[in-house]
Amino acid sequence: MDRLVVKGGQSLRGEVQVSGAKNSALKLIFASLLAEGEHVFRNVPALKDVESACLLIQSLGCETHFQNGTLRIKVPQITNYEASYDLVRKMRASILCLGPLLSKYGFAQVSLPGGCAIGTRPIDLHIAAMKALGAQIEIKDGYVVARAKKLKGSNFLFETSTVGGTENMLMAAALADGVTTLENAAKEPEIIDLVNYLKMMGARISGEGTSVIQVTGIDRLKPAEFTVMPDRIEAGTLLIAGAITKSEIHVSCLEPGHLETVLTKLKDCGFSFHVEKNAITILQNKSAEFVWNAVDVTTQPYPLFPTDLQAQFMALMTLAEGTSVITETVFENRFMHVQELIRLGADISPKTRVAVIRGKKILNGAPVMATDLRASASLVLAGLAAQGETIINRIYHLDRGYEKFEKKLSMLGAHVVRTSGSD
């Protein structure tokens, strides 16, 4: 398996561009199942998860062609409605083919999903949402088997805000009879991106970006062309890379409004920024004695601090002045990176959902193991700031969500090299 070798202590400088959002591109790929014909998506990142999503819809009969950030999907009249275990186990987002298949064809058989081992992330709200639209669902031999002659619009209240559940119900409701109202819907920018594409396909939706979304179903949707939004998690990761190395870097092709909570926390640490329309420059503190402040963080659904940046922010706090407390409220098992940061010399006391980080003056390079996607990024960031060499094993997790990450960092002056080896 590939690994990354990071030599710490290098100051970064220059411009880096943010790729398209993984968490939007995946949903758009599955949305294409709602309409026969050719769908065209631009600014699509070249990632393992995107590859997995394409393989899944290919297994259903679709054709995909990906080149230079443009993904073309030709959707036929689908006759295979099964998303198999071998494909779904690689990526949790695969459950999002359930709503489109069920709504358009009246049947779907989707394996229970896999993905990062960061918590149970049950799909009970997905199932409840489909049942509210009139579907009959059973769990059989490890598969979700769903049937419906025709989905019917309904009011549905999500017990907890769920991005995937909201997206699945939006796609299912787009072709349902009547009006569907989603209450306590997720507000993430990726939800808005999906709705914008569904509207381009002809869907009638209002309220996206708020907690109440209304969908008036129509009989038929048509393919369209669409540009994927920038990846706000990659943007935040790159800004933290500049912070943890005390560097000045210009991060472009992003949406600053998606990062307001993250920027507020970084400002509380003592970092400064220059914000433009589609770019943010993290400014270098000229004082050689500069040490950033420890800041507490609690992860919450958008627009509050994202769980997908919790591990990266924790890496930053390992070198802060003082003690910080990070509370994880979204996933119950998202502190697996803690033990790896401790291997680098960090002082962290983890509990189930709370970690107390006592800032140290230095970290020291060591071999570490990536346990999930965002943990991988946190270890790279820590390695950039550590003294000596950090070897990060099992970086296939990183390749699921960051496009050419080591190349982007290298262009900024980091010493990051991908090598092969046994884990």
Buried (B, 14 or more C-beta within 10 A) or exposed (E): EBBBBBBBEBBBBEEBBBBBBBBBBBBBBBBBBBBBBBBBBEBBBBBBBBBBBBBBBEBBBBEBEBEEBBBBBBBEEBEEBBBBBEBBBBBBBBBBBBBBBBBBBBBBBBBBBBBBEBBEBEBEBBBBBBBBBBBEBEEEEEBBBBBBEEBBBBEBEBEEBBBBBBBBBBBBBBBBBEBBBBEBBBBBBBBBBBBBBBBBBBBBBEBBBEBEBBBBBBEEBEBBEBBBBBBBBBBBBBBBBBBBBBBBBBBBBBBBEBBEBBBEBBEBBBBEBEEEEEBBBBEBBEEEEEBBBBBBBBBBBBBEBBBBBBBBBBBBBBBBBEBBBBBBBBBEBBBBBBBBBBBBBBEBEBEEBBBBBBBBEBBBBBBBBBBBBBBBBBBBBBBBBBBBBBBBBBBBBBBBBBBBBBEBBBBBBBBBEBEEEEE
